[in-house]
């Protein structure tokens, strides 16, 4: 009879311990991480707002013949009061008639560029392309990818009008 009482006591004790562990795990706090910190908001603007392509000078294109060039400055502005670090700034020149990319680049030197909270940074861009691919109405598509001071991934993009001279 003692072994039966002992077995019931062990089962009862095991049930109490299991219930205590289960209740402890069901506390009021969530186990899913939640990041409620603010996220940086990036806005892009270009100067000039419409780019007129030109013959690419030898100082930019070397001995390449038949090249045209677009140049602008993209300003990255942070508007939510959270600083951010830009990792990449890819951009492409596209024809509007078929959205075909005729030139692509990535401002590698921009990696690690810091935009202060509520601040801005100006980044020059330039790209040359074959004159035979040009149209009178094109666009430069610019994207920015980075991480804000709170660890959030942040992105922004814009289009810059490109016209023939």
Contact map, one row per residue, 1 for C-alpha under 8 A:
111110000000000000000000000000000000000000000000000000000000000000000000000000000000000000000000000000000000000000000000000000000000000000000000000000000000000000000
111111000000000000000000000000000000000000000000000000000000000000000000000000000000000000000000000000000000000000000000000000000000000000000000000000000000000000000
111111100000000000000000000000000000000000000000000000000000000000000000000000000000000000000000000000000000000000000000000000000000000000000000000000000000000000000
111111110000000000000000000000000000000000000000000000000000000000000000000000000000000000000000000000000000000000000000000000000000000000000000000000000000000000000
111111111000000000000000000000000000000000000000000000000000000000000000000000000000000000000000000000000000000000000000000000000000000000000000000000000000000000000
011111111100000000000000000000000000000000000000000000000000000000000000000000000000000000000000000000000000000000000000000000000000000000000000000000000000000000000
001111111110000000000000000000000000000000000000000000000000000000000000000000000000000000000000000000000000000000000000000000000000000000000000000000000000000000000
000111111111000000000000000000000000000000000000000000000000000000000000000000000000000000000000000000000000000000000000000000000000000000000000000000000000000000000
000011111111100000000000000000000000000000000000000000000000000000000000000000000000000000000000000000000000000000000000000000000000000000000000000000000000000000000
000001111111110000000000000000000000000000000000000000000000000000000000000000000000000000000000000000000000000000000000000000000000000000000000000000000000000000000
000000111111111000000000000000000000000000000000000000000000000000000000000000000000000000000000000000000000000000000000000000000000000000000000000000000000000000000
000000011111111100000000000000000000000000000000000000000000000000000000000000000000000000000000000000000000000000000000000000000000000000000000000000000000000000000
000000001111111110000000000000000000000000000000000000000000000000000000000000000000000000000000000000000000000000000000000000000000000000000000000000000000000000000
000000000111111111000000000000000000000000000000000000000000000000000000000000000000000000000000000000000000000000000000000000000000000000000000000000000000000000000
000000000011111111100000000000000000000000000000000000000000000000000000000000000000000000000000000000000000000000000000000000000000000000000000000000000000000000000
000000000001111111110000000000000000000000000000000000000000000000000000000000000000000000000000000000000000000000000000000000000000000000000000000000000000000000000
000000000000111111111000000000000000000000000000000000000000000000000000000000000000000000000000000000000000000000000000000000000000000000000000000000000000000000000
000000000000011111111100000000000000000000000000000000000000000000000000000000000000000000000000000000000000000000000000000000000000000000000000000000000000000000000
000000000000001111111110000000000000000000000000000000000000000000000000000000000000000000000000000000000000000000000000000000000000000000000000000000000000000000000
000000000000000111111111000000000000000000000000000000000000000000000000000000000000000000000000000000000000000000000000000000000000000000000000000000000000000000000
000000000000000011111111100000000000000000000000000000000000000000000000000000000000000000000000000000000000000000000000000000000000000000000000000000000000000000000
000000000000000001111111110000000000000000000000000000000000000000000000000000000000000000000000000000000000000000000000000000000000000000000000000000000000000000000
000000000000000000111111111000000000000000000000000000000000000000000000000000000000000000000000000000000000000000000000000000000000000000000000000000000000000000000
000000000000000000011111111000000000000000000000000000000000000000000000000000000000000000000000000000000000000000000000000000000000000000000000000000000000000000000
000000000000000000001111111000000000000000000000000000000000000000000000000000000000000000000000000000000000000000000000000000000000000000000000000000000000000000000
000000000000000000000111111100000000000000000000000000000000000000000000000000000000000000000000000000000000000000000000000000000000000000000000000000000000000000000
000000000000000000000011111111000000000000000000000000000000000000000000000000000000000000000000000000000000000000000000000000000000000000000000000000000000000000000
000000000000000000000000011111000000000000000000000000000000000000000000000000000000000000000000000000000000000000000000000000000000000000000000000000000000000000000
000000000000000000000000001111100000000000000000000000000000000000000000000000000000000000000000000000000000000000000000000000000000000000000000000000000000000000000
000000000000000000000000001111111000000000000000000000000000000000000000000000000000000000000000000000000000000000000000000000000000000000000000000000000000000000000
000000000000000000000000000011111000000000000000000000000000000000000000000000000000000000000000000000000000000000000000000000000000000000000000000000000000000000000
000000000000000000000000000001111100000000000000000000000000000000000000000000000000000000000000000000000000000000000000000000000000000000000000000000000000000000000
000000000000000000000000000001111110000000000000000000000000000000000000000000000000000000000000000000000000000000000000000000000000000000000000000000000000000000000
000000000000000000000000000000011111000000000000000000000000000000000000000000000000000000000000000000000000000000000000000000000000000000000000000000000000000000000
000000000000000000000000000000001111100000000000000000000000000000000000000000000000000000000000000000000000000000000000000000000000000000000000000000000000000000000
000000000000000000000000000000000111110000000000000000000000000000000000000000000000000000000000000000000000000000000000000000000000000000000000000000000000000000000
000000000000000000000000000000000011111000000000000000000000000000000000000000000000000000000000000000000000000000000000000000000000000000000000000001000000000000000
000000000000000000000000000000000001111100000000000000000000000000000000000000010100000000000000000000000000000000000000000000000000000000000000000001000000000000000
000000000000000000000000000000000000111110000000000000000000000000000000000000010100000000000000000000000000000000000000000000000000000000000000000101010100000000000
000000000000000000000000000000000000011111000000000000000000000000000000000001111111000000000000000000000000000000001000000000000000000000000000000110010100000000000
000000000000000000000000000000000000001111100000000000000000000000000000000001110100000000000000000000000000000000000000000000000000000000000000000000000100000000000
000000000000000000000000000000000000000111110000000000000000000000000000000111100000000000000000000000000000000000000000000000000000000000000000000000000111000000000
000000000000000000000000000000000000000011111000000000000000000000000000000111100000000000000000000000000000000000000000000000000000000000000000000000000001100000000
000000000000000000000000000000000000000001111100000000000000000000000000011110000000000000000000000000000000000000000000000000000000000000000000000000000001110000000
000000000000000000000000000000000000000000111110100000000000000000000000011100000000000000000000000000000000000000000000000000000000000000000000000000000000010000000
000000000000000000000000000000000000000000011111100000000000000000000001111000000000000000000000000000000000000000000000000000000000000000000000000000000000000100000
000000000000000000000000000000000000000000001111110000000000000000000001111000000000000000000000000000000000000000000000000000000000000000000000000000000000000000000
000000000000000000000000000000000000000000000111111000000000000000000001100000000000000000000000000000000000000000000000000000000000000000000000000000000000000000000
000000000000000000000000000000000000000000001111111000000000000000000000000000000000000000000000000000000000000000000000000000000000000000000000000000000000000110000
000000000000000000000000000000000000000000000011111100000000000000000000000000000000000000000000000000000000000000000000000000000000000000000000000000000000000111100
000000000000000000000000000000000000000000000001111110000000000000000111000000000000000000000000000000000000000000000000000000000000000000000000000000000000000111100
000000000000000000000000000000000000000000000000011111000000000000000100000000000000000000000000000000000000000000000000000000000000000000000000000000000000000001111
000000000000000000000000000000000000000000000000001111100000000000011110000000000000000000000000000000000000000000000000000000000000000000000000000000000000000001111
000000000000000000000000000000000000000000000000000111110000000000011100000000000000000000000000000000000000000000000000000000000000000000000000000000000000000000011
000000000000000000000000000000000000000000000000000011111000000001111000000000000000000000000000000000000000000000000000000000000000000000000000000000000000000000000
000000000000000000000000000000000000000000000000000001111101100000111000000000000000000000000000000000000000000000000000000000010000000000000000000000000000000000000
000000000000000000000000000000000000000000000000000000111111110000000000000000000000000000000000000000000000000000000000000000000000000000000000000000000000000000000
000000000000000000000000000000000000000000000000000000011111111100000000000000000000000000000000000000000000000000000000000000000000000000000000000000000000000000000
000000000000000000000000000000000000000000000000000000001111110000000000000000000000000000000000000000000000000000000000000000000000000000000000000000000000000000000
000000000000000000000000000000000000000000000000000000011111110000000000000000000000000000000000000000000000000000000000000000000000000000000000000000000000000000000
000000000000000000000000000000000000000000000000000000011111111100100000000000000000000000000000000000000000000000000000000000010000000000000000000000000000000000000
000000000000000000000000000000000000000000000000000000001111111100000000000000000000000000000000000000000000000000000000000000000000000000000000000000000000000000000
000000000000000000000000000000000000000000000000000000000100111110000000000000000000000000000000000000000000000000000000000000000000000000000000000000000000000000000
000000000000000000000000000000000000000000000000000000000100111111100000000000000000000000000000000000000000000000000000000000000000000000000000000000000000000000000
000000000000000000000000000000000000000000000000000000000000001111100000000000000000000000000000000000000000000000000000000000000000000000000000000000000000000000000
000000000000000000000000000000000000000000000000000000100000000111110000000000000000000000000000000000000000000000000000000000000111000000000000000000000000000000000
000000000000000000000000000000000000000000000000000000110000100111111000000000000000000000000000000000000000000000000000000000011110000000000000000000000000000000000
000000000000000000000000000000000000000000000000000011110000000001111100000000000000000000000000000000000000000000000000000000011110000000000000000000000000000000000
000000000000000000000000000000000000000000000000000011110000000000111110000000000000000000000000000000000000000000000000000001111000000000000000000000000000000000000
000000000000000000000000000000000000000000000000001111000000000000011111000000000000000000000000000000000000000000000000000001110000000000000000000000000000000001000
000000000000000000000000000000000000000000000000001010000000000000001111100000000000000000000000000000000000000000000000000111100000000000000000000000000000000000000
000000000000000000000000000000000000000000000111001000000000000000000111110000000000000000000000000000000000000000000000000111000000000000000000000000000000000000000
000000000000000000000000000000000000000000000111000000000000000000000011111000000000000000000000000000000000000000000000011110000000000000000000000000000000000000000
000000000000000000000000000000000000000000011110000000000000000000000001111100000000000000000000000000000000000000000000011110000000000000000000000000000000000000000
000000000000000000000000000000000000000000011110000000000000000000000000111110000000000000000000000000000000000000000001111000000000000000000000000000000000000000000
000000000000000000000000000000000000000001111000000000000000000000000000011111000000000000000000000000000000000000100001111000000000000000000000000000000000000000000
000000000000000000000000000000000000000001110000000000000000000000000000001111100000000000000000000000000000000000100111100000000000000000000000000000000000000000000
000000000000000000000000000000000000000111100000000000000000000000000000000111111111000000000000000000000000000000111111000000000000000000000000000000000000000000000
000000000000000000000000000000000000000111100000000000000000000000000000000011111100000000000000000000000000000000001110000000000000000000000000000000000000000000000
000000000000000000000000000000000000011110000000000000000000000000000000000001111100000000000000000000000000000000001100000000000000000000000000000000000000000000000
000000000000000000000000000000000000000100000000000000000000000000000000000001111110000000000000000000000000000000001100000000000000000000000000000000000000000000000
000000000000000000000000000000000000011110000000000000000000000000000000000001111111000000000000000000000000000000011100000000000000000000000000000111000000000000000
000000000000000000000000000000000000000100000000000000000000000000000000000001001111100000000000000000000000000001111110000000000000000000000000000110000000000000000
000000000000000000000000000000000000000100000000000000000000000000000000000001000111110000000000000000000000000001111000000000000000000000000000011110000000000000000
000000000000000000000000000000000000000000000000000000000000000000000000000000000011111000000000000000000000001111100000000000000000000000000000011110000000000000000
000000000000000000000000000000000000000000000000000000000000000000000000000000000001111110000000000000000000011111100000000000000000000000000001111000000000000000000
000000000000000000000000000000000000000000000000000000000000000000000000000000000000111110000000000000000000011110000000000000000000000000000001111000000000000000000
000000000000000000000000000000000000000000000000000000000000000000000000000000000000011111000000000000000111011000000000000000000000000000000001110000000000000000000
000000000000000000000000000000000000000000000000000000000000000000000000000000000000011111100000000000000111011000000000000000000000000000000111100000000000000000000
000000000000000000000000000000000000000000000000000000000000000000000000000000000000000111110000000000011110000000000000000000000000000000000111000000000000000000000
000000000000000000000000000000000000000000000000000000000000000000000000000000000000000011111000000000011100000000000000000000000000000000011110000000000000000000000
000000000000000000000000000000000000000000000000000000000000000000000000000000000000000001111100000011111000000000000000000000000000000000011100000000000000000000000
000000000000000000000000000000000000000000000000000000000000000000000000000000000000000000111110000011110000000000000000000000000000000001111000000000000000000000000
000000000000000000000000000000000000000000000000000000000000000000000000000000000000000000011111001111100000000000000000000000000000000001111000000000000000000000000
000000000000000000000000000000000000000000000000000000000000000000000000000000000000000000001111111111000000000000000000000000000000011011100000000000000000000000000
000000000000000000000000000000000000000000000000000000000000000000000000000000000000000000000111111100000000000000000000000000000000000011100000000000000000000000000
000000000000000000000000000000000000000000000000000000000000000000000000000000000000000000000011111100000000000000000000000000000000000000000000000000000000000000000
000000000000000000000000000000000000000000000000000000000000000000000000000000000000000000000011111100000000000000000000000000000000000000000000000000000000000000000
000000000000000000000000000000000000000000000000000000000000000000000000000000000000000000000111111110000000000000000000000000000000000000000000000000000000000000000
000000000000000000000000000000000000000000000000000000000000000000000000000000000000000000000111111111000000000000000000000000000000000000000000000000000000000000000
000000000000000000000000000000000000000000000000000000000000000000000000000000000000000000011110001111110000000000000000000000000000000000000000000000000000000000000
000000000000000000000000000000000000000000000000000000000000000000000000000000000000000000011110000111110000000000000000000000001100100000000000000000000000000000000
000000000000000000000000000000000000000000000000000000000000000000000000000000000000000000011100000011111000000000000000000000111000000000000000000000000000000000000
000000000000000000000000000000000000000000000000000000000000000000000000000000000000000001111000000011111100000000000000000000100000000000000000000000000000000000000
000000000000000000000000000000000000000000000000000000000000000000000000000000000000000001110000000000111110000000000000000000100000000000000000000000000000000000000
000000000000000000000000000000000000000000000000000000000000000000000000000000000000000111100000000000011111000000000000000000000000000000000000000000000000000000000
000000000000000000000000000000000000000000000000000000000000000000000000000000000000000111000000000000001111111000000000000010000000000000000000000000000000000000000
000000000000000000000000000000000000000000000000000000000000000000000000000000000000000110000000000000000111111000000000000000000000000000000000000000000000000000000
000000000000000000000000000000000000000000000000000000000000000000000000000000000000000000000000000000000011111000000000000000000000000000000000000000000000000000000
000000000000000000000000000000000000000000000000000000000000000000000000000000000000011110000000000000000011111110000000001000000000000000000000000000000000000000000
000000000000000000000000000000000000000000000000000000000000000000000000000000000000111110000000000000000011111110000000000000000000000000000000000000000000000000000
000000000000000000000000000000000000000000000000000000000000000000000000000000000000111000000000000000000000011111000000000000000000000000000000000000000000000000000
000000000000000000000000000000000000000000000000000000000000000000000000000000000000111000000000000000000000011111100000000000000000000000000000000000000000000000000
000000000000000000000000000000000000000000000000000000000000000000000000000000000011110000000000000000000000000111110000100000000000000000000000000000000000000000000
000000000000000000000000000000000000000000000000000000000000000000000000000111000011110000000000000000000000000011111011100000000000000000000000000000000000000000000
000000000000000000000000000000000000000000000000000000000000000000000000000001000111000000000000000000000000000001111111000000000000000000000000000000000000000000000
000000000000000000000000000000000000000100000000000000000000000000000000000001111111000000000000000000000000000000111110000000000000000000000000000000000000000000000
000000000000000000000000000000000000000000000000000000000000000000000000000011111110000000000000000000000000000000011111000000000000000000000000000000000000000000000
000000000000000000000000000000000000000000000000000000000000000000000000000011100010000000000000000000000000000000111111100000000000000000000000000000000000000000000
000000000000000000000000000000000000000000000000000000000000000000000000001111000000000000000000000000000000000000110111110000000000000000000000000000000000000000000
000000000000000000000000000000000000000000000000000000000000000000000000001110000000000000000000000000000000000001100011111000000000000000000000000000000000000000000
000000000000000000000000000000000000000000000000000000000000000000000000111100000000000000000000000000000000000000000001111100000000000000000000000000000000000000000
000000000000000000000000000000000000000000000000000000000000000000000000111100000000000000000000000000000000010000000000111110000000000000000000000000000000000000000
000000000000000000000000000000000000000000000000000000000000000000000011110000000000000000000000000000000000000000000000011111000000000000000000000000000000000000000
000000000000000000000000000000000000000000000000000000000000000000000011110000000000000000000000000000000010000000000000001111100000000000000000000000000000000000000
000000000000000000000000000000000000000000000000000000000000000000001111000000000000000000000000000000000000000000000000000111110000000000000000000000000000000000000
000000000000000000000000000000000000000000000000000000000000000000001110000000000000000000000000000000111000000000000000000011111000000000000000000000000000000000000
000000000000000000000000000000000000000000000000000000010000100000111100000000000000000000000000000000100000000000000000000001111100000000000000000000000000000000000
000000000000000000000000000000000000000000000000000000000000000000111000000000000000000000000000000001100000000000000000000000111110110000000000000000000000000000000
000000000000000000000000000000000000000000000000000000000000000001110000000000000000000000000000000001000000000000000000000000011111110000000000000000000000000000000
000000000000000000000000000000000000000000000000000000000000000001110000000000000000000000000000000000000000000000000000000000001111110000000000000000000000000000000
000000000000000000000000000000000000000000000000000000000000000001000000000000000000000000000000000000000000000000000000000000000111110000000000000000000000000000000
000000000000000000000000000000000000000000000000000000000000000000000000000000000000000000000000000001000000000000000000000000001111111000000000000000000000000000000
000000000000000000000000000000000000000000000000000000000000000000000000000000000000000000000010000000000000000000000000000000001111111101000000000000000000000000000
000000000000000000000000000000000000000000000000000000000000000000000000000000000000000000000010000000000000000000000000000000000000111111000000000000000000000000010
000000000000000000000000000000000000000000000000000000000000000000000000000000000000000000000000000000000000000000000000000000000000011111000000000000000000000001110
000000000000000000000000000000000000000000000000000000000000000000000000000000000000000000000011000000000000000000000000000000000000001111100000000000000000000011110
000000000000000000000000000000000000000000000000000000000000000000000000000000000000000000001111000000000000000000000000000000000000011111110000000000000000000011100
000000000000000000000000000000000000000000000000000000000000000000000000000000000000000000001111000000000000000000000000000000000000000011111000000000000000001111000
000000000000000000000000000000000000000000000000000000000000000000000000000000000000000000111100000000000000000000000000000000000000000001111100000000000000001111000
000000000000000000000000000000000000000000000000000000000000000000000000000000000000000000111100000000000000000000000000000000000000000000111110000000000000111100000
000000000000000000000000000000000000000000000000000000000000000000000000000000000000000011110000000000000000000000000000000000000000000000011111000000000000111100000
000000000000000000000000000000000000000000000000000000000000000000000000000000000000000011100000000000000000000000000000000000000000000000001111100000000011110000000
000000000000000000000000000000000000000000000000000000000000000000000000000000000000011111000000000000000000000000000000000000000000000000000111110000000011100000000
000000000000000000000000000000000000000000000000000000000000000000000000000000000000011110000000000000000000000000000000000000000000000000000011111000001111000000000
000000000000000000000000000000000000000000000000000000000000000000000000000000000001111100000000000000000000000000000000000000000000000000000001111100001110000000000
000000000000000000000000000000000000000000000000000000000000000000000000000000000001111000000000000000000000000000000000000000000000000000000000111111111100000000000
000000000000000000000000000000000000001100000000000000000000000000000000000000000111100000000000000000000000000000000000000000000000000000000000011111111100000000000
000000000000000000000000000000000000000100000000000000000000000000000000000000000111100000000000000000000000000000000000000000000000000000000000001111110000000000000
000000000000000000000000000000000000111000000000000000000000000000000000000000000100000000000000000000000000000000000000000000000000000000000000001111110000000000000
000000000000000000000000000000000000000000000000000000000000000000000000000000000000000000000000000000000000000000000000000000000000000000000000001111111000000000000
000000000000000000000000000000000000001100000000000000000000000000000000000000000000000000000000000000000000000000000000000000000000000000000000001111111100000000000
000000000000000000000000000000000000000000000000000000000000000000000000000000000000000000000000000000000000000000000000000000000000000000000000111100111110000000000
000000000000000000000000000000000000001111000000000000000000000000000000000000000000000000000000000000000000000000000000000000000000000000000000111100011111000000000
000000000000000000000000000000000000000001000000000000000000000000000000000000000000000000000000000000000000000000000000000000000000000000000011110000001111100000000
000000000000000000000000000000000000000001110000000000000000000000000000000000000000000000000000000000000000000000000000000000000000000000000011100000000111110000000
000000000000000000000000000000000000000000110000000000000000000000000000000000000000000000000000000000000000000000000000000000000000000000001111000000000011111000000
000000000000000000000000000000000000000000011000000000000000000000000000000000000000000000000000000000000000000000000000000000000000000000001110000000000001111100000
000000000000000000000000000000000000000000000000000000000000000000000000000000000000000000000000000000000000000000000000000000000000000000111100000000000000111110000
000000000000000000000000000000000000000000000100111000000000000000000000000000000000000000000000000000000000000000000000000000000000000000111100000000000000011111000
000000000000000000000000000000000000000000000000111000000000000000000000000000000000000000000000000000000000000000000000000000000000000011110000000000000000001111100
000000000000000000000000000000000000000000000000011110000000000000000100000000000000000000000000000000000000000000000000000000000000000111110000000000000000000111110
000000000000000000000000000000000000000000000000011110000000000000000000000000000000000000000000000000000000000000000000000000000000000111000000000000000000000011111
000000000000000000000000000000000000000000000000000111000000000000000000000000000000000000000000000000000000000000000000000000000000001110000000000000000000000001111
000000000000000000000000000000000000000000000000000111000000000000000000000000000000000000000000000000000000000000000000000000000000000000000000000000000000000000111
